[in-house]
Every structure is written in C-alpha cells, then in structure tokens.
Amino acid sequence: MKKLALIAAVVFTTLTLNSCRQSDDVLSPEEYETLKRAQDSSTVILDNNATVNPEQGDNPVSAIDGEIVPPPKK
C-alpha cells in the first residue's frame, strides 16, 4: 500500500510540474529582426567603446603593469 501511495505521489508531482511549466517563447519574424538589430547596434557601441580615446594618450590603463594607482588627494 505504501508503494502504491509513493508511486501515485511521484506521478502526481510529475504531472503537476509539467502542466505548470511555461511554454517556450517563439519569436515572430518581426520580433526576430528587431532583436537582431538591437544586438547589432549594441555590438557596434561596444566596439566603439573598446577603441582608445585620443584624450587618453598613449598610456592605456592596461599598460600600467598591474600597479594600483592611489586615489587623488582632496
């Protein structure tokens, strides 16, 4: 009797979890194009930010050889 109750509980739990599961989102062609444009524009922005600004000079932060610069004194 205990085995039957355990099996019933497992089956009930499995069915409940599967029925409550949210279905996967399927994008429409318009949504897919919008997402692709947003990803492309963010890639362009990241690429532009990765270039060294002329105001920084020839010494980018990565060329400090790992030294930590103390904060400026007030």
URSULBEL-V385574 format. One record per residue. N is the residue number from 1. RES is the residue in one letter. SS is DSSP state (a for helix, b for strand, c for the rest). PHI is phi in whole degrees, 0 to 359 (NA if undefined). NEAR is the number of other C-alpha atoms within 8 Angstrom. Layout:
{{N;RES;SS;PHI;NEAR} {N;RES;SS;PHI;NEAR}}
This chain:
{{1;M;c;NA;4} {2;K;a;293;5} {3;K;a;295;6} {4;L;a;295;7} {5;A;a;294;8} {6;L;a;294;8} {7;I;a;297;8} {8;A;a;296;8} {9;A;a;294;8} {10;V;a;295;8} {11;V;a;296;8} {12;F;a;298;8} {13;T;a;296;8} {14;T;a;298;8} {15;L;a;294;8} {16;T;a;294;8} {17;L;a;294;8} {18;N;a;290;7} {19;S;a;284;6} {20;C;a;274;6} {21;R;c;292;6} {22;Q;c;282;4} {23;S;c;289;4} {24;D;c;292;4} {25;D;c;280;4} {26;V;c;249;4} {27;L;c;276;7} {28;S;c;283;6} {29;P;a;302;6} {30;E;a;293;7} {31;E;a;294;8} {32;Y;a;297;9} {33;E;a;295;8} {34;T;a;297;8} {35;L;a;297;8} {36;K;a;295;8} {37;R;a;296;8} {38;A;a;295;8} {39;Q;a;293;8} {40;D;a;296;8} {41;S;a;291;8} {42;S;a;291;8} {43;T;a;294;8} {44;V;a;296;8} {45;I;a;296;8} {46;L;a;296;8} {47;D;a;295;8} {48;N;a;293;7} {49;N;a;287;7} {50;A;a;283;6} {51;T;c;286;6} {52;V;c;283;7} {53;N;c;288;6} {54;P;a;297;5} {55;E;a;289;4} {56;Q;a;283;8} {57;G;c;83;7} {58;D;c;270;4} {59;N;c;251;7} {60;P;c;291;9} {61;V;a;300;5} {62;S;a;289;6} {63;A;a;269;7} {64;I;a;278;8} {65;D;c;66;5} {66;G;c;79;6} {67;E;c;285;5} {68;I;c;264;4} {69;V;c;273;4} {70;P;c;291;4} {71;P;c;292;4} {72;P;c;293;4} {73;K;c;276;3} {74;K;c;275;2}}
